[in-house]
């Protein structure tokens, strides 16, 4: 008969093995590969050698570092905008929607359940030269020729990604606001605080962990984006992720691509560590 | 809010919410309209209502095949991730052991690794160990990124579960595996289903990792991504995506309802 203690082995070991094999091991492998000197696809039968040549190459190529900086800034901007736009929506759901809140929340989440590529496509159709915005502007007579600036730009990538992430960003903010004790608001009101003062001094500080969680839940997937830029960004909207993808696809330079990936991983982890120092995650994760 | 003596600002919050909904639904609604239009470019005014694109969906074998592949991958990934999430939740909530904190951390960690990094890492791993890329390798990749979602949902439910129920079952002579199967799993039923559906949706929609791990058979998002270059194919693809959207939205609503019921 299998006792409780004996069962633990069957509960704890399989997750460790599965995630060890397909999560930890690949990350260890890519770090190891980033120290190989090859400049094309790698034959793993060749002996392993240790070299910093890939990192040297990244360091010597200002374009790579610049692209990394641009991508981080874009992701920070996108995460910031999505969080700011989601905040009043979450506020409405938490404090004004009352018993209809679940219904309003579902309405907000339906677009998020729609295919990601479909939503990106929607913006390509909206922004394109023959797209909805241009043909609408011409239809109502505001412009006579299509405006070129809309699609295939950094702005197009940012608009599309903010659009994609707004509903998701509202979730942790809403969760944090739900946990705010309404007694605080009433006590502050009794003591003479006006609505704005209550908002800035009670609601904002207490919902900040949720807002920061939202920010990073958008930032992390966005900083490594390559699919959206390749669809709406054109050459100007090219991101660091596109560079990595290129080295594993057409340009086939695996060791350099690995070094670029490791750098991106380290940058992301640095931001996450900073975030964890700012927020007590256990209060956010429900 | 009881609102006793609590004045409000005049910020139009409801209008902000309604405006946001409009902004979120408008592009999707436009695609929806487009899928019934005879034009292959989206031009105003829209003219010519047609169901041809939807008919073409069902005549396009490769399109149907790709959607079927996505279902297979989603099924496998969701099942694996839910099993792992369940094992992690029970182990972490009911046992004290070395590596307990490490286990929760490991199960949450895939959430903070950018998908492209995980995608290329697994791509290299499968080449390194000589496993040909296929639907199975996509399912493995998706199972990893879905584990944090399954774990978060199941952990929350497991924490709320009364441990006395398990003790009672074991006092009455049930082995621990039987207790899990006959007591814990039924009690967690809605959450397990909610976790599974969430993981399925995560996998069904995922393209950034899948692009690196696909062999010859594409999933639907991969197929879509590859075909988007051809403008004249667009209406058929959108028609298919609209059909699949109805499926995933339904699943999301079910998962959402199940998730709320536990409260």
Interface residues (C-beta under 8 A of the other chain):
Chain A: X1 X2 X3 X4 X6 X7 X8 X10 X11 X12 X14 X15 X16 X18 X19 X22 X23 X24 X25 X26 X27 X29 X30 X33 X44 X85 X88 X89 X91 X92 X93 X95 X96 X97 X102 X104 X106 X107 X108 X109 X110 X111 X112 X113 X114 X115 X116 X117 X118 X119 X121 X122 X123 X125 X126 X128 X130 X131 X132 X135 X136 X139 X163 X166 X167 X182 X185 X186 X189 X190 X194 X195 X196 X198 X199 X220 X221 X223 X224 X225 X226 X227 X231 X241 X244 X245 X248 X254 X257 X258 X261 X264 X265 X268 X269 X272 X285 X286
Chain B: X1 X2 X4 X5 X6 X7 X8 X9 X11 X13 X14 X16 X17 X20 X21 X23 X24 X25 X27 X28 X30 X31 X34 X41 X42 X43 X44 X45 X80 X83 X84 X87 X88 X90 X91 X95 X97 X99 X103 X106 X107 X109 X110 X111 X112 X113 X114 X115 X116 X117 X118 X120 X121 X122 X123 X124 X125 X127 X128 X140 X141 X143 X144 X147 X152 X156 X170 X175 X176 X177 X180 X201 X205 X207 X208 X211 X212 X221 X224 X225 X228 X234 X238 X241 X242 X244 X245 X248 X249 X251 X252 X253 X256 X260
